[in-house]
Amino acid sequence: MKYTELVDSGATPTEIQTFLVGSENVPVTMRIPRNLRDAAKEAAALKGMSLTSFVKMCLIEKLSEEY
């Protein structure tokens, strides 16, 4: 099943979150401004997490919002 199919079917945010975290990890490389990276690292540290965990959390939150 794809993410868009879940959204189209009216899945709950919890069902979407479960789908998003229920797969293997893959490497991702992206280029962002240094200031954005540094700010995100600081925000992650304030929450007691790594930058990777913070980015995952932000993506899951955004992708599981109701449309």
N, CA, C, O and CB atoms as a CASP TS submission, in Angstrom:
PFRMAT TS
TARGET T0000
AUTHOR 0000-0000-0000
METHOD Language model
MODEL 1
PARENT N/A
ATOM      1  N   MET     1       0.846  -1.173   0.000  1.00  0.00           N
ATOM      2  CA  MET     1       0.000   0.000   0.000  1.00  0.00           C
ATOM      3  C   MET     1       0.897   1.243   0.000  1.00  0.00           C
ATOM      4  O   MET     1       1.976   1.227   0.592  1.00  0.00           O
ATOM      5  CB  MET     1      -0.966  -0.005   1.226  1.00  0.00           C
ATOM      6  N   LYS     2       0.461   2.299  -0.650  1.00  0.00           N
ATOM      7  CA  LYS     2       1.191   3.553  -0.729  1.00  0.00           C
ATOM      8  C   LYS     2       0.589   4.573   0.235  1.00  0.00           C
ATOM      9  O   LYS     2      -0.561   4.450   0.658  1.00  0.00           O
ATOM     10  CB  LYS     2       1.179   4.097  -2.168  1.00  0.00           C
ATOM     11  N   TYR     3       1.386   5.578   0.570  1.00  0.00           N
ATOM     12  CA  TYR     3       0.939   6.664   1.444  1.00  0.00           C
ATOM     13  C   TYR     3      -0.311   7.334   0.880  1.00  0.00           C
ATOM     14  O   TYR     3      -1.264   7.582   1.618  1.00  0.00           O
ATOM     15  CB  TYR     3       2.058   7.702   1.629  1.00  0.00           C
ATOM     16  N   THR     4      -0.316   7.629  -0.416  1.00  0.00           N
ATOM     17  CA  THR     4      -1.460   8.319  -1.017  1.00  0.00           C
ATOM     18  C   THR     4      -2.738   7.473  -0.943  1.00  0.00           C
ATOM     19  O   THR     4      -3.836   8.011  -0.806  1.00  0.00           O
ATOM     20  CB  THR     4      -1.152   8.673  -2.477  1.00  0.00           C
ATOM     21  N   GLU     5      -2.590   6.166  -1.032  1.00  0.00           N
ATOM     22  CA  GLU     5      -3.753   5.289  -0.906  1.00  0.00           C
ATOM     23  C   GLU     5      -4.340   5.364   0.504  1.00  0.00           C
ATOM     24  O   GLU     5      -5.558   5.352   0.684  1.00  0.00           O
ATOM     25  CB  GLU     5      -3.371   3.836  -1.246  1.00  0.00           C
ATOM     26  N   LEU     6      -3.452   5.442   1.502  1.00  0.00           N
ATOM     27  CA  LEU     6      -3.923   5.578   2.878  1.00  0.00           C
ATOM     28  C   LEU     6      -4.701   6.875   3.061  1.00  0.00           C
ATOM     29  O   LEU     6      -5.783   6.882   3.648  1.00  0.00           O
ATOM     30  CB  LEU     6      -2.745   5.529   3.856  1.00  0.00           C
ATOM     31  N   VAL     7      -4.144   7.966   2.556  1.00  0.00           N
ATOM     32  CA  VAL     7      -4.798   9.268   2.683  1.00  0.00           C
ATOM     33  C   VAL     7      -6.145   9.246   1.971  1.00  0.00           C
ATOM     34  O   VAL     7      -7.149   9.706   2.515  1.00  0.00           O
ATOM     35  CB  VAL     7      -3.903  10.390   2.111  1.00  0.00           C
ATOM     36  N   ASP     8      -6.162   8.712   0.755  1.00  0.00           N
ATOM     37  CA  ASP     8      -7.406   8.657  -0.022  1.00  0.00           C
ATOM     38  C   ASP     8      -8.467   7.774   0.633  1.00  0.00           C
ATOM     39  O   ASP     8      -9.664   8.007   0.467  1.00  0.00           O
ATOM     40  CB  ASP     8      -7.118   8.150  -1.424  1.00  0.00           C
ATOM     41  N   SER     9      -8.027   6.767   1.370  1.00  0.00           N
ATOM     42  CA  SER     9      -8.982   5.849   1.998  1.00  0.00           C
ATOM     43  C   SER     9      -9.536   6.387   3.310  1.00  0.00           C
ATOM     44  O   SER     9     -10.416   5.771   3.912  1.00  0.00           O
ATOM     45  CB  SER     9      -8.326   4.511   2.241  1.00  0.00           C
ATOM     46  N   GLY    10      -9.027   7.533   3.757  1.00  0.00           N
ATOM     47  CA  GLY    10      -9.518   8.120   5.001  1.00  0.00           C
ATOM     48  C   GLY    10      -8.910   7.515   6.248  1.00  0.00           C
ATOM     49  O   GLY    10      -9.547   7.497   7.301  1.00  0.00           O
ATOM     50  N   ALA    11      -7.683   7.019   6.145  1.00  0.00           N
ATOM     51  CA  ALA    11      -7.005   6.423   7.303  1.00  0.00           C
ATOM     52  C   ALA    11      -6.831   7.468   8.401  1.00  0.00           C
ATOM     53  O   ALA    11      -6.709   8.662   8.128  1.00  0.00           O
ATOM     54  CB  ALA    11      -5.627   5.837   6.894  1.00  0.00           C
ATOM     55  N   THR    12      -6.823   7.003   9.628  1.00  0.00           N
ATOM     56  CA  THR    12      -6.629   7.898  10.771  1.00  0.00           C
ATOM     57  C   THR    12      -5.156   8.297  10.856  1.00  0.00           C
ATOM     58  O   THR    12      -4.298   7.620  10.288  1.00  0.00           O
ATOM     59  CB  THR    12      -7.094   7.219  12.097  1.00  0.00           C
ATOM     60  N   PRO    13      -4.858   9.392  11.562  1.00  0.00           N
ATOM     61  CA  PRO    13      -3.455   9.774  11.748  1.00  0.00           C
ATOM     62  C   PRO    13      -2.629   8.654  12.377  1.00  0.00           C
ATOM     63  O   PRO    13      -1.464   8.479  12.020  1.00  0.00           O
ATOM     64  CB  PRO    13      -3.365  11.021  12.614  1.00  0.00           C
ATOM     65  N   THR    14      -3.204   7.899  13.297  1.00  0.00           N
ATOM     66  CA  THR    14      -2.476   6.799  13.925  1.00  0.00           C
ATOM     67  C   THR    14      -2.147   5.705  12.914  1.00  0.00           C
ATOM     68  O   THR    14      -1.045   5.155  12.937  1.00  0.00           O
ATOM     69  CB  THR    14      -3.291   6.216  15.081  1.00  0.00           C
ATOM     70  N   GLU    15      -3.077   5.387  12.038  1.00  0.00           N
ATOM     71  CA  GLU    15      -2.826   4.383  10.999  1.00  0.00           C
ATOM     72  C   GLU    15      -1.726   4.853  10.049  1.00  0.00           C
ATOM     73  O   GLU    15      -0.876   4.067   9.632  1.00  0.00           O
ATOM     74  CB  GLU    15      -4.118   4.085  10.211  1.00  0.00           C
ATOM     75  N   ILE    16      -1.752   6.127   9.717  1.00  0.00           N
ATOM     76  CA  ILE    16      -0.720   6.679   8.831  1.00  0.00           C
ATOM     77  C   ILE    16       0.636   6.640   9.511  1.00  0.00           C
ATOM     78  O   ILE    16       1.626   6.258   8.887  1.00  0.00           O
ATOM     79  CB  ILE    16      -1.065   8.124   8.418  1.00  0.00           C
ATOM     80  N   GLN    17       0.702   7.028  10.782  1.00  0.00           N
ATOM     81  CA  GLN    17       1.964   6.993  11.524  1.00  0.00           C
ATOM     82  C   GLN    17       2.516   5.574  11.586  1.00  0.00           C
ATOM     83  O   GLN    17       3.715   5.361  11.407  1.00  0.00           O
ATOM     84  CB  GLN    17       1.770   7.548  12.945  1.00  0.00           C
ATOM     85  N   THR    18       1.651   4.614  11.837  1.00  0.00           N
ATOM     86  CA  THR    18       2.079   3.218  11.891  1.00  0.00           C
ATOM     87  C   THR    18       2.667   2.783  10.557  1.00  0.00           C
ATOM     88  O   THR    18       3.695   2.107  10.518  1.00  0.00           O
ATOM     89  CB  THR    18       0.906   2.308  12.272  1.00  0.00           C
ATOM     90  N   PHE    19       2.024   3.166   9.475  1.00  0.00           N
ATOM     91  CA  PHE    19       2.524   2.848   8.139  1.00  0.00           C
ATOM     92  C   PHE    19       3.900   3.481   7.907  1.00  0.00           C
ATOM     93  O   PHE    19       4.803   2.827   7.385  1.00  0.00           O
ATOM     94  CB  PHE    19       1.527   3.329   7.066  1.00  0.00           C
ATOM     95  N   LEU    20       4.060   4.747   8.292  1.00  0.00           N
ATOM     96  CA  LEU    20       5.300   5.474   8.016  1.00  0.00           C
ATOM     97  C   LEU    20       6.505   4.909   8.751  1.00  0.00           C
ATOM     98  O   LEU    20       7.619   4.968   8.229  1.00  0.00           O
ATOM     99  CB  LEU    20       5.132   6.917   8.380  1.00  0.00           C
ATOM    100  N   VAL    21       6.316   4.364   9.942  1.00  0.00           N
ATOM    101  CA  VAL    21       7.452   3.840  10.698  1.00  0.00           C
ATOM    102  C   VAL    21       7.636   2.335  10.520  1.00  0.00           C
ATOM    103  O   VAL    21       8.603   1.770  11.031  1.00  0.00           O
ATOM    104  CB  VAL    21       7.278   4.156  12.164  1.00  0.00           C
ATOM    105  N   GLY    22       6.732   1.684   9.809  1.00  0.00           N
ATOM    106  CA  GLY    22       6.754   0.233   9.709  1.00  0.00           C
ATOM    107  C   GLY    22       7.533  -0.326   8.543  1.00  0.00           C
ATOM    108  O   GLY    22       7.061  -1.255   7.889  1.00  0.00           O
ATOM    109  N   SER    23       8.697   0.199   8.261  1.00  0.00           N
ATOM    110  CA  SER    23       9.493  -0.298   7.152  1.00  0.00           C
ATOM    111  C   SER    23      10.972  -0.193   7.502  1.00  0.00           C
ATOM    112  O   SER    23      11.333   0.349   8.547  1.00  0.00           O
ATOM    113  CB  SER    23       9.180   0.479   5.856  1.00  0.00           C
ATOM    114  N   GLU    24      11.817  -0.708   6.633  1.00  0.00           N
ATOM    115  CA  GLU    24      13.258  -0.648   6.891  1.00  0.00           C
ATOM    116  C   GLU    24      13.777   0.776   6.668  1.00  0.00           C
ATOM    117  O   GLU    24      13.183   1.563   5.930  1.00  0.00           O
ATOM    118  CB  GLU    24      14.018  -1.651   5.980  1.00  0.00           C
ATOM    119  N   ASN    25      14.891   1.083   7.319  1.00  0.00           N
ATOM    120  CA  ASN    25      15.533   2.385   7.147  1.00  0.00           C
ATOM    121  C   ASN    25      16.359   2.392   5.858  1.00  0.00           C
ATOM    122  O   ASN    25      16.960   1.384   5.486  1.00  0.00           O
ATOM    123  CB  ASN    25      16.430   2.721   8.370  1.00  0.00           C
ATOM    124  N   VAL    26      16.376   3.529   5.194  1.00  0.00           N
ATOM    125  CA  VAL    26      17.192   3.708   3.994  1.00  0.00           C
ATOM    126  C   VAL    26      17.974   5.004   4.135  1.00  0.00           C
ATOM    127  O   VAL    26      17.504   5.943   4.778  1.00  0.00           O
ATOM    128  CB  VAL    26      16.310   3.723   2.701  1.00  0.00           C
ATOM    129  N   PRO    27      19.165   5.069   3.540  1.00  0.00           N
ATOM    130  CA  PRO    27      19.946   6.308   3.623  1.00  0.00           C
ATOM    131  C   PRO    27      19.362   7.393   2.715  1.00  0.00           C
ATOM    132  O   PRO    27      18.856   7.113   1.628  1.00  0.00           O
ATOM    133  CB  PRO    27      21.413   6.040   3.245  1.00  0.00           C
ATOM    134  N   VAL    28      19.445   8.624   3.187  1.00  0.00           N
ATOM    135  CA  VAL    28      18.968   9.778   2.419  1.00  0.00           C
ATOM    136  C   VAL    28      20.031  10.870   2.520  1.00  0.00           C
ATOM    137  O   VAL    28      20.530  11.164   3.606  1.00  0.00           O
ATOM    138  CB  VAL    28      17.565  10.292   2.945  1.00  0.00           C
ATOM    139  N   THR    29      20.364  11.455   1.403  1.00  0.00           N
ATOM    140  CA  THR    29      21.295  12.577   1.375  1.00  0.00           C
ATOM    141  C   THR    29      20.554  13.770   0.804  1.00  0.00           C
ATOM    142  O   THR    29      19.899  13.670  -0.234  1.00  0.00           O
ATOM    143  CB  THR    29      22.579  12.248   0.538  1.00  0.00           C
ATOM    144  N   MET    30      20.664  14.902   1.490  1.00  0.00           N
ATOM    145  CA  MET    30      20.037  16.117   0.978  1.00  0.00           C
ATOM    146  C   MET    30      20.908  17.309   1.319  1.00  0.00           C
ATOM    147  O   MET    30      21.678  17.291   2.280  1.00  0.00           O
ATOM    148  CB  MET    30      18.612  16.297   1.555  1.00  0.00           C
ATOM    149  N   ARG    31      20.769  18.326   0.524  1.00  0.00           N
ATOM    150  CA  ARG    31      21.533  19.546   0.738  1.00  0.00           C
ATOM    151  C   ARG    31      20.599  20.627   1.241  1.00  0.00           C
ATOM    152  O   ARG    31      19.588  20.942   0.614  1.00  0.00           O
ATOM    153  CB  ARG    31      22.249  19.995  -0.557  1.00  0.00           C
ATOM    154  N   ILE    32      20.961  21.193   2.394  1.00  0.00           N
ATOM    155  CA  ILE    32      20.185  22.279   2.981  1.00  0.00           C
ATOM    156  C   ILE    32      21.154  23.364   3.429  1.00  0.00           C
ATOM    157  O   ILE    32      22.339  23.089   3.621  1.00  0.00           O
ATOM    158  CB  ILE    32      19.307  21.775   4.177  1.00  0.00           C
ATOM    159  N   PRO    33      20.677  24.580   3.596  1.00  0.00           N
ATOM    160  CA  PRO    33      21.570  25.640   4.071  1.00  0.00           C
ATOM    161  C   PRO    33      22.150  25.296   5.452  1.00  0.00           C
ATOM    162  O   PRO    33      21.477  24.695   6.289  1.00  0.00           O
ATOM    163  CB  PRO    33      20.817  26.987   4.131  1.00  0.00           C
ATOM    164  N   ARG    34      23.379  25.681   5.662  1.00  0.00           N
ATOM    165  CA  ARG    34      24.068  25.400   6.929  1.00  0.00           C
ATOM    166  C   ARG    34      23.293  25.954   8.119  1.00  0.00           C
ATOM    167  O   ARG    34      23.180  25.298   9.155  1.00  0.00           O
ATOM    168  CB  ARG    34      25.483  25.990   6.910  1.00  0.00           C
ATOM    169  N   ASN    35      22.760  27.165   7.966  1.00  0.00           N
ATOM    170  CA  ASN    35      22.013  27.765   9.080  1.00  0.00           C
ATOM    171  C   ASN    35      20.788  26.928   9.440  1.00  0.00           C
ATOM    172  O   ASN    35      20.462  26.786  10.619  1.00  0.00           O
ATOM    173  CB  ASN    35      21.581  29.197   8.726  1.00  0.00           C
ATOM    174  N   LEU    36      20.111  26.377   8.443  1.00  0.00           N
ATOM    175  CA  LEU    36      18.957  25.522   8.691  1.00  0.00           C
ATOM    176  C   LEU    36      19.391  24.256   9.413  1.00  0.00           C
ATOM    177  O   LEU    36      18.745  23.841  10.375  1.00  0.00           O
ATOM    178  CB  LEU    36      18.244  25.173   7.373  1.00  0.00           C
ATOM    179  N   ARG    37      20.462  23.647   8.968  1.00  0.00           N
ATOM    180  CA  ARG    37      20.977  22.447   9.631  1.00  0.00           C
ATOM    181  C   ARG    37      21.357  22.728  11.072  1.00  0.00           C
ATOM    182  O   ARG    37      21.008  21.968  11.975  1.00  0.00           O
ATOM    183  CB  ARG    37      22.182  21.899   8.879  1.00  0.00           C
ATOM    184  N   ASP    38      22.077  23.829  11.286  1.00  0.00           N
ATOM    185  CA  ASP    38      22.517  24.167  12.640  1.00  0.00           C
ATOM    186  C   ASP    38      21.330  24.450  13.558  1.00  0.00           C
ATOM    187  O   ASP    38      21.322  24.031  14.715  1.00  0.00           O
ATOM    188  CB  ASP    38      23.451  25.378  12.606  1.00  0.00           C
ATOM    189  N   ALA    39      20.332  25.157  13.040  1.00  0.00           N
ATOM    190  CA  ALA    39      19.138  25.445  13.840  1.00  0.00           C
ATOM    191  C   ALA    39      18.395  24.153  14.176  1.00  0.00           C
ATOM    192  O   ALA    39      17.920  23.985  15.300  1.00  0.00           O
ATOM    193  CB  ALA    39      18.204  26.419  13.089  1.00  0.00           C
ATOM    194  N   ALA    40      18.294  23.250  13.216  1.00  0.00           N
ATOM    195  CA  ALA    40      17.617  21.975  13.451  1.00  0.00           C
ATOM    196  C   ALA    40      18.381  21.131  14.470  1.00  0.00           C
ATOM    197  O   ALA    40      17.769  20.463  15.302  1.00  0.00           O
ATOM    198  CB  ALA    40      17.459  21.200  12.133  1.00  0.00           C
ATOM    199  N   LYS    41      19.707  21.156  14.411  1.00  0.00           N
ATOM    200  CA  LYS    41      20.512  20.422  15.392  1.00  0.00           C
ATOM    201  C   LYS    41      20.284  20.969  16.792  1.00  0.00           C
ATOM    202  O   LYS    41      20.177  20.208  17.753  1.00  0.00           O
ATOM    203  CB  LYS    41      22.004  20.496  15.032  1.00  0.00           C
ATOM    204  N   GLU    42      20.210  22.302  16.905  1.00  0.00           N
ATOM    205  CA  GLU    42      19.956  22.926  18.203  1.00  0.00           C
ATOM    206  C   GLU    42      18.566  22.567  18.720  1.00  0.00           C
ATOM    207  O   GLU    42      18.405  22.252  19.899  1.00  0.00           O
ATOM    208  CB  GLU    42      20.104  24.449  18.103  1.00  0.00           C
ATOM    209  N   ALA    43      17.563  22.611  17.848  1.00  0.00           N
ATOM    210  CA  ALA    43      16.195  22.264  18.243  1.00  0.00           C
ATOM    211  C   ALA    43      16.129  20.807  18.693  1.00  0.00           C
ATOM    212  O   ALA    43      15.463  20.486  19.677  1.00  0.00           O
ATOM    213  CB  ALA    43      15.209  22.511  17.076  1.00  0.00           C
ATOM    214  N   ALA    44      16.821  19.929  17.972  1.00  0.00           N
ATOM    215  CA  ALA    44      16.854  18.512  18.340  1.00  0.00           C
ATOM    216  C   ALA    44      17.512  18.334  19.707  1.00  0.00           C
ATOM    217  O   ALA    44      17.014  17.584  20.546  1.00  0.00           O
ATOM    218  CB  ALA    44      17.606  17.688  17.271  1.00  0.00           C
ATOM    219  N   ALA    45      18.617  19.016  19.926  1.00  0.00           N
ATOM    220  CA  ALA    45      19.318  18.915  21.209  1.00  0.00           C
ATOM    221  C   ALA    45      18.438  19.387  22.364  1.00  0.00           C
ATOM    222  O   ALA    45      18.459  18.797  23.445  1.00  0.00           O
ATOM    223  CB  ALA    45      20.615  19.733  21.172  1.00  0.00           C
ATOM    224  N   LEU    46      17.666  20.445  22.138  1.00  0.00           N
ATOM    225  CA  LEU    46      16.759  20.935  23.181  1.00  0.00           C
ATOM    226  C   LEU    46      15.715  19.887  23.546  1.00  0.00           C
ATOM    227  O   LEU    46      15.227  19.860  24.676  1.00  0.00           O
ATOM    228  CB  LEU    46      16.067  22.221  22.723  1.00  0.00           C
ATOM    229  N   LYS    47      15.377  19.034  22.601  1.00  0.00           N
ATOM    230  CA  LYS    47      14.405  17.960  22.845  1.00  0.00           C
ATOM    231  C   LYS    47      15.097  16.665  23.281  1.00  0.00           C
ATOM    232  O   LYS    47      14.432  15.660  23.535  1.00  0.00           O
ATOM    233  CB  LYS    47      13.567  17.705  21.581  1.00  0.00           C
ATOM    234  N   GLY    48      16.422  16.688  23.366  1.00  0.00           N
ATOM    235  CA  GLY    48      17.168  15.509  23.798  1.00  0.00           C
ATOM    236  C   GLY    48      17.228  14.414  22.754  1.00  0.00           C
ATOM    237  O   GLY    48      17.250  13.229  23.089  1.00  0.00           O
ATOM    238  N   MET    49      17.256  14.809  21.477  1.00  0.00           N
ATOM    239  CA  MET    49      17.295  13.806  20.418  1.00  0.00           C
ATOM    240  C   MET    49      18.334  14.184  19.365  1.00  0.00           C
ATOM    241  O   MET    49      18.851  15.301  19.347  1.00  0.00           O
ATOM    242  CB  MET    49      15.906  13.650  19.769  1.00  0.00           C
ATOM    243  N   SER    50      18.621  13.235  18.503  1.00  0.00           N
ATOM    244  CA  SER    50      19.556  13.475  17.406  1.00  0.00           C
ATOM    245  C   SER    50      18.862  14.233  16.284  1.00  0.00           C
ATOM    246  O   SER    50      17.634  14.310  16.240  1.00  0.00           O
ATOM    247  CB  SER    50      20.135  12.147  16.880  1.00  0.00           C
ATOM    248  N   LEU    51      19.650  14.788  15.389  1.00  0.00           N
ATOM    249  CA  LEU    51      19.090  15.468  14.229  1.00  0.00           C
ATOM    250  C   LEU    51      18.263  14.498  13.389  1.00  0.00           C
ATOM    251  O   LEU    51      17.184  14.856  12.916  1.00  0.00           O
ATOM    252  CB  LEU    51      20.208  16.093  13.380  1.00  0.00           C
ATOM    253  N   THR    52      18.750  13.294  13.204  1.00  0.00           N
ATOM    254  CA  THR    52      18.021  12.295  12.422  1.00  0.00           C
ATOM    255  C   THR    52      16.655  12.000  13.038  1.00  0.00           C
ATOM    256  O   THR    52      15.647  11.971  12.331  1.00  0.00           O
ATOM    257  CB  THR    52      18.839  11.004  12.316  1.00  0.00           C
ATOM    258  N   SER    53      16.620  11.783  14.342  1.00  0.00           N
ATOM    259  CA  SER    53      15.350  11.516  15.023  1.00  0.00           C
ATOM    260  C   SER    53      14.407  12.704  14.918  1.00  0.00           C
ATOM    261  O   SER    53      13.200  12.534  14.742  1.00  0.00           O
ATOM    262  CB  SER    53      15.593  11.174  16.492  1.00  0.00           C
ATOM    263  N   PHE    54      14.960  13.908  15.026  1.00  0.00           N
ATOM    264  CA  PHE    54      14.150  15.122  14.930  1.00  0.00           C
ATOM    265  C   PHE    54      13.523  15.257  13.540  1.00  0.00           C
ATOM    266  O   PHE    54      12.342  15.581  13.410  1.00  0.00           O
ATOM    267  CB  PHE    54      15.004  16.359  15.248  1.00  0.00           C
ATOM    268  N   VAL    55      14.322  15.006  12.513  1.00  0.00           N
ATOM    269  CA  VAL    55      13.808  15.093  11.142  1.00  0.00           C
ATOM    270  C   VAL    55      12.729  14.035  10.917  1.00  0.00           C
ATOM    271  O   VAL    55      11.692  14.334  10.325  1.00  0.00           O
ATOM    272  CB  VAL    55      14.954  14.919  10.114  1.00  0.00           C
ATOM    273  N   LYS    56      12.956  12.808  11.380  1.00  0.00           N
ATOM    274  CA  LYS    56      11.949  11.755  11.251  1.00  0.00           C
ATOM    275  C   LYS    56      10.655  12.171  11.946  1.00  0.00           C
ATOM    276  O   LYS    56       9.566  12.019  11.391  1.00  0.00           O
ATOM    277  CB  LYS    56      12.471  10.426  11.839  1.00  0.00           C
ATOM    278  N   MET    57      10.784  12.697  13.167  1.00  0.00           N
ATOM    279  CA  MET    57       9.605  13.119  13.916  1.00  0.00           C
ATOM    280  C   MET    57       8.831  14.203  13.166  1.00  0.00           C
ATOM    281  O   MET    57       7.604  14.147  13.080  1.00  0.00           O
ATOM    282  CB  MET    57      10.012  13.626  15.302  1.00  0.00           C
ATOM    283  N   CYS    58       9.547  15.188  12.625  1.00  0.00           N
ATOM    284  CA  CYS    58       8.896  16.268  11.876  1.00  0.00           C
ATOM    285  C   CYS    58       8.188  15.735  10.637  1.00  0.00           C
ATOM    286  O   CYS    58       7.065  16.145  10.344  1.00  0.00           O
ATOM    287  CB  CYS    58       9.922  17.332  11.473  1.00  0.00           C
ATOM    288  N   LEU    59       8.821  14.841   9.916  1.00  0.00           N
ATOM    289  CA  LEU    59       8.204  14.259   8.724  1.00  0.00           C
ATOM    290  C   LEU    59       6.955  13.460   9.075  1.00  0.00           C
ATOM    291  O   LEU    59       5.931  13.576   8.402  1.00  0.00           O
ATOM    292  CB  LEU    59       9.204  13.367   7.993  1.00  0.00           C
ATOM    293  N   ILE    60       7.038  12.648  10.127  1.00  0.00           N
ATOM    294  CA  ILE    60       5.888  11.845  10.526  1.00  0.00           C
ATOM    295  C   ILE    60       4.732  12.747  10.955  1.00  0.00           C
ATOM    296  O   ILE    60       3.583  12.503  10.584  1.00  0.00           O
ATOM    297  CB  ILE    60       6.269  10.882  11.667  1.00  0.00           C
ATOM    298  N   GLU    61       5.029  13.784  11.731  1.00  0.00           N
ATOM    299  CA  GLU    61       3.979  14.739  12.143  1.00  0.00           C
ATOM    300  C   GLU    61       3.299  15.368  10.927  1.00  0.00           C
ATOM    301  O   GLU    61       2.072  15.403  10.834  1.00  0.00           O
ATOM    302  CB  GLU    61       4.577  15.848  13.042  1.00  0.00           C
ATOM    303  N   LYS    62       4.106  15.858  10.012  1.00  0.00           N
ATOM    304  CA  LYS    62       3.557  16.536   8.841  1.00  0.00           C
ATOM    305  C   LYS    62       2.762  15.585   7.946  1.00  0.00           C
ATOM    306  O   LYS    62       1.688  15.942   7.462  1.00  0.00           O
ATOM    307  CB  LYS    62       4.679  17.179   8.042  1.00  0.00           C
ATOM    308  N   LEU    63       3.275  14.400   7.729  1.00  0.00           N
ATOM    309  CA  LEU    63       2.618  13.455   6.829  1.00  0.00           C
ATOM    310  C   LEU    63       1.377  12.793   7.435  1.00  0.00           C
ATOM    311  O   LEU    63       0.571  12.210   6.710  1.00  0.00           O
ATOM    312  CB  LEU    63       3.597  12.394   6.422  1.00  0.00           C
ATOM    313  N   SER    64       1.221  12.878   8.748  1.00  0.00           N
ATOM    314  CA  SER    64       0.043  12.268   9.369  1.00  0.00           C
ATOM    315  C   SER    64      -1.022  13.297   9.732  1.00  0.00           C
ATOM    316  O   SER    64      -2.030  12.947  10.346  1.00  0.00           O
ATOM    317  CB  SER    64       0.451  11.501  10.609  1.00  0.00           C
ATOM    318  N   GLU    65      -0.814  14.559   9.363  1.00  0.00           N
ATOM    319  CA  GLU    65      -1.841  15.574   9.571  1.00  0.00           C
ATOM    320  C   GLU    65      -3.036  15.274   8.667  1.00  0.00           C
ATOM    321  O   GLU    65      -2.891  14.718   7.578  1.00  0.00           O
ATOM    322  CB  GLU    65      -1.281  16.998   9.293  1.00  0.00           C
ATOM    323  N   GLU    66      -4.209  15.655   9.145  1.00  0.00           N
ATOM    324  CA  GLU    66      -5.406  15.456   8.328  1.00  0.00           C
ATOM    325  C   GLU    66      -5.458  16.530   7.257  1.00  0.00           C
ATOM    326  O   GLU    66      -5.111  17.687   7.496  1.00  0.00           O
ATOM    327  CB  GLU    66      -6.694  15.484   9.198  1.00  0.00           C
ATOM    328  N   TYR    67      -5.895  16.132   6.082  1.00  0.00           N
ATOM    329  CA  TYR    67      -5.979  17.061   4.951  1.00  0.00           C
ATOM    330  C   TYR    67      -7.330  17.690   4.869  1.00  0.00           C
ATOM    331  O   TYR    67      -7.580  18.500   3.976  1.00  0.00           O
ATOM    332  CB  TYR    67      -5.666  16.362   3.654  1.00  0.00           C
TER
END
